[in-house]
Amino acid sequence: MLLAGIAACASYGPASAQNALVTPQLIGRPDAPVSISISPRFAYSHQTNMAARRDVLVEAFEGWVRRNPDVKIQVVVQQGDDAVGRTKLVQDATAGRAPDAVMIEQIAYPVFYSLAQSFDPYLTQKEIADFFPGVLQGMKDPKSGEVKFLQFTSYTSGLWYRRDLVSAAPTTLEELRTEAKRLKDEKQFRYGLFALGGTEILQNHLLPHVTAAGGEIFNNGQPVFGEPKNKEALVKVLSYWKDVVKSGTAPAQITSASGTGDVTSRVAADEMPFILGGSFFSSGIIGTGKAENWAFAPMPQFAGAPRVQYQGGWSWAMFTKDKAKQALVADLLMEVYVGRDGMARWGKAGGYTPTRLSVMEEHTAFVNDRLANSFAQAVASATALPNNRYVASVDAALTNAFQQVVIGSATPEKAVDEAWATVQGQMR
């Protein structure tokens, strides 16, 4: 839920260790006549425990309020359950009491398209065109075409692989299965292939593979995965996982793996040569000290299928209807998070993939970063993750289907039928 920011402030970075302009809940002079409010996530705020992120944000915020001395920024940090927070934000935005700007994840866009205000008056066409196409697709309200969100981080799913063991990443799922089994046997790995199978199966695995196999999970915002052609594609994908687990190449225990820590602990222990999963594993893998052996490639698909990538990320939405405040909010967000320099600073400090082409092409931190370039290349051609009101229920149903198949409790056909019946029941 949205809670007030924590009161304690240990160290606020090199620019303001004793700086009254930047405090946990207020940035700027307390007596400044104009007040705007923002609501970031804790880890994306200047209250974060991560020093590199905190220092970058404190410096940027301080610079902005010094250039705008008549403005103070009220900070309301988001903490707690995301679903509860979204529900509260909908209520607050509808009633006109939401913070002026709020950080929102890409998958929640549909809930807020009608409530968020347009950024169009405050962006140039050059700035808008600088966002990766798939990112921009999600940022725009599908009805009005207006930019309603400013996405400043991105993630995608693909194949992590041991580049010291294979010269190039497998490009097909069939090749991946063969190589994973070979390396497991030859190098005595515990697993040949690992993945997070306990959560977000839809976005991490099923969406790109089902789409590339010629099926659909959604069509025009409606679940359609139970229709014959789509069911066939989904069954094909689930059958692949059934075979990979049955052969011993991947463990059935992936159904209980749901966090980055489940991956990085195994990377640290050298337990597998391949991981299907998110670019967001990067900071954890880097933290193991073994990142030099790992590389990231786009999602492999079945032989003959086209390449399909999906991307998501975090964005800012604006809820104030006051035009003067809108201009200030847009300027602040561009300065700190979304503009070329701000995004570059934040991306480098936080370990995030930027969403703008110019940042990737012009900033040394990304131009010379092997992993960052791999992530950007995958995101650049990615489509926005589907965002409709059925995503959560479909994700839950298909995650259960995936898990039942992996542990051998249901055939792929039965698992899909049960998931389809569950979702249809919820739609009535």
C-alpha positions, 0 to 999 in steps of 0.5 A: 500500500502507499505509506508515508516515507520512513522518517529516519535518514542515515546518510543522504549522499555526497551532495547533502549529508547535512543538506536540509534541502533533501530530507526523506519526506520533503525536498526543497525549502519548507516555506516554498510557496508551491508544493508538488507530490510524488510517490516512488517505490522505496527502492527507486527513491532517495530513501533507498538503502542502496548508496549508489542509487541514493547518491544519484537521486539526491544530487538530481533532486537537489539540483532541481529544487535549487533551480526551482526555489519556489517549489517543494516536493512532498515524497510519499514512498510506496511500500507493502503489497502492490495489489493493495496499493493499486486499489488504493491509488485507483480510489484516490485518483478517482476522488482527486486526492492522488499524489501529483505523480506516481510510479506504476508498473507497465502491467498495471497501465490499463487500470490507469489510462483513463485516470492519468493525465497526458504528458504530450504538452510537455514532450517534444516529438523528438523526445517521444520518438526516442523511446524504443517502439515497444516501450512507446506502444505501452506508454500511449493510451490505446484510445487517445494515442496520448503519452500517459506514462513515462517508462524509465526502466525496462526488463525482458526475458531471454536466455542466460548462458555460460559463455565460457562453455558455449560459443553462441547461445542456442537459438531454438528450444530444441537446441537448448534442450540438447545442449543443456542435457549434454553440458549437464552430463559432461560437466556434471552440473546439477541441472542443465536448465533452470528457470523460475517456475513459481511465479509470473510464468505468463510473462517469463515463459508462456507469452513469447513461446505461445505467440511464436508458436502461432497461438494467442493468450489474449486477443483484444484484451480477452483471454483466448488461450482455450480456443483450438489453435491457441490451445494447441500452441500452449499444449506444445509449450507445456509439453516441452517443459514436461519433457525437459523435466522428465529427462532430468535436464531441468528439476521439478523443483523449479515450481517453488523457485519464485525469486531472483535469489533462487537463481543467483544462489545456484549461479554462485554454486555453479549448478547449471549452464543455462537459465531461462528468465529475466534481464532483471537477474543481472544485479544478482548474477553480478553480485555472485562475482561470476558474471564474466562467465555469463551472457544474455541472449534473446528468447529461443523459440521452437525451430522455424518460429519467429523471434518474439520478445516482450518487455515491461518496466516501471513508469511515472504517471501524472494525476494532477490536473493543475496545468502549472503543476503538470509542467513542474512535474514533467520537468522534474521527472525528465530531470531526475528519471526520464531525460537522457542524462537522468535516465543514464545516471539512474540506469547506471546506478540502479543496474537498469536497462534504459528505454531510450535509444539515445541513452544506449547510443551516447552514454559510455556506461551503456555503450561499453557494457556487454550485458547492458547492450544485450538487454537493450538489443532484446528490449529494442525489438520487444512488444509491450507485455499485455495489460488488460484486466484479465492478466492477473487471473490468466497468469494465476491459472496458467502458472498453476497449469505449468506447475501441474504439468511439471510435477506430473499431476496433469497432462498438458491438455488437461492442465490447459482445459482446467485453466481455461475453465477457471478463467471462463468462470471468473469472467462470467 
